[in-house]
Amino acid sequence: MLSTTSAYALRALAHLAQAPAGVYVLGRDLAAVADIPANYLSKILLALRNAGLIVTVRGIGGGYRLNKSPDGIRLLEVVELFDRHPVAAPCVLDTGRSCSENHPCIAHERWCLVREAWANFLESTNLEEISRHHDGRATGRQVPRPAKRRGEARL
C-alpha cells in the first residue's frame, strides 16, 4: 500500500526521530543506518525539507534533523507528499473496473473496510509511535552518535 519512496521517507524520519534533540545527522550516515540508497535519500530529504518536516544545515556540524516534534508528524502527512492518493485503491478484482457503491464488485464491501483501516492508521499514527519501535535492533544498526569535538570524550 506504500510506495517505496514513502516507505523510505518514513524509515529515514523514524531514524531522525531517534537522534538526540538538536543533533544533526549526516546524509551519508542516515542513508547507511536506514539502508536507503544515498542518491534516492537526498531527493526524499529535499521533499521533506520543502514540506517543513526537516531542517538542513550545511558544513561542519550540519546535516538533517526533524523540524517538528515526532509526535506532531502524522504518517499521512508524510505519505501524502509522495503518494498522490494514499488510501484510494482500484478494485481488487479488476483494475479497469469502475468499482463503487453504485456498482460494487463482490469484494467491494470488505475492501472498503481495509481501505478505511489503512486511512485510520495513517491519520492516527505519528512518527514518535513508529520510531519507538524502530530502534535498529532488527538490522543491528543504530542512529549514529554526533561526532565528537576536539577535547570531548564520547560517552
C-alpha positions in Angstrom: 0.0 0.0 0.0 3.0 2.3 0.4 5.3 3.3 -2.4 9.0 2.6 -2.0 9.5 6.4 -1.7 7.0 6.7 1.1 8.4 3.7 3.0 12.0 5.2 2.7 10.8 8.6 3.9 9.1 7.1 6.9 12.2 4.9 7.6 14.5 8.0 7.4 12.2 10.1 9.6 12.0 7.3 12.2 15.8 7.3 12.4 15.9 11.1 12.7 13.3 10.9 15.4 15.7 8.8 17.5 18.6 11.3 17.3 19.0 13.4 20.4 17.2 16.8 20.3 19.0 19.4 18.2 21.5 16.9 16.8 22.0 16.9 13.0 22.6 13.6 11.3 24.8 13.4 8.2 23.0 12.3 5.0 25.5 9.5 4.4 25.1 8.2 7.9 21.3 8.4 7.6 21.5 6.5 4.3 23.6 3.8 5.8 21.6 3.3 9.0 18.3 3.4 7.2 19.6 1.2 4.4 18.4 3.7 1.7 20.5 4.5 -1.5 22.1 7.8 -0.8 21.0 9.4 -4.1 17.4 8.3 -3.6 17.5 9.6 0.0 18.8 13.0 -1.0 15.7 13.5 -3.2 13.4 12.4 -0.4 15.1 14.7 2.1 14.7 17.6 -0.2 10.9 17.0 -0.4 10.7 16.6 3.3 12.7 19.9 3.8 10.4 21.7 1.3 7.4 20.4 3.3 8.9 21.8 6.5 9.3 18.5 8.2 13.1 18.6 8.5 15.8 21.2 8.7 19.1 21.0 6.9 22.4 22.7 7.7 25.5 22.6 5.5 29.0 22.5 6.7 30.7 21.3 9.9 28.2 20.1 12.4 25.5 20.2 9.8 23.2 17.5 8.4 19.5 16.8 8.9 17.1 16.9 11.9 13.4 17.0 12.5 11.8 20.4 12.3 8.8 19.3 14.4 8.4 17.1 17.4 7.9 13.4 16.3 4.6 13.3 18.0 3.4 16.2 15.8 4.1 14.4 12.5 1.3 12.1 11.3 2.2 9.4 8.9 -0.4 10.6 6.5 1.4 14.0 6.3 4.5 12.2 5.1 2.8 9.7 2.8 0.7 12.3 1.0 4.0 14.0 -0.1 5.0 11.0 -2.2 1.8 9.1 -2.9 -0.9 11.1 -4.7 -3.9 9.2 -3.2 -2.5 7.1 -0.3 -5.8 5.4 0.5 -7.5 5.3 -2.8 -7.2 2.0 -4.5 -8.7 0.5 -7.6 -11.0 -2.5 -7.5 -9.1 -5.5 -6.2 -10.6 -7.8 -8.8 -10.3 -5.8 -11.9 -8.0 -2.7 -12.2 -10.0 -1.4 -15.2 -13.4 -1.8 -13.4 -15.2 1.2 -12.0 -16.0 -0.3 -8.6 -18.2 2.0 -6.5 -21.1 1.9 -4.0 -23.4 2.0 -7.0 -21.6 -0.7 -9.0 -19.8 -2.8 -6.4 -17.7 -5.9 -7.1 -18.1 -8.9 -4.9 -15.1 -7.9 -2.7 -16.1 -4.2 -2.5 -17.5 -4.2 1.0 -14.6 -5.9 2.5 -12.0 -3.9 0.5 -13.7 -0.7 1.8 -13.1 -1.9 5.3 -9.4 -2.5 4.6 -9.0 1.0 3.0 -10.8 2.6 6.0 -8.5 0.8 8.4 -5.4 1.9 6.4 -6.6 5.5 6.3 -7.3 5.5 10.1 -3.8 4.0 10.7 -2.1 6.7 8.6 -4.2 9.5 10.2 -3.9 8.4 13.8 -0.3 7.2 13.9 2.5 9.7 14.4 6.2 9.4 13.8 7.0 9.2 17.5 5.0 6.0 17.8 6.7 4.2 14.9 10.2 5.5 15.9 9.8 3.9 19.4 9.6 0.5 17.8 12.2 1.3 15.0 15.4 1.3 17.0 17.6 -0.5 14.6 17.6 -3.8 16.6 16.3 -5.8 13.6 19.3 -4.8 11.5 21.8 -4.3 14.3 22.2 -0.7 13.2 21.8 2.3 15.4 21.4 6.0 14.8 24.9 7.4 14.6 26.0 9.5 17.6 27.1 13.0 16.9 30.8 13.3 16.0 32.9 14.2 19.0 34.6 17.6 19.0 38.1 18.2 19.9 38.7 17.7 23.6 35.4 15.9 24.2 35.1 12.3 25.2 32.3 10.3 23.7 30.3 8.5 26.4 
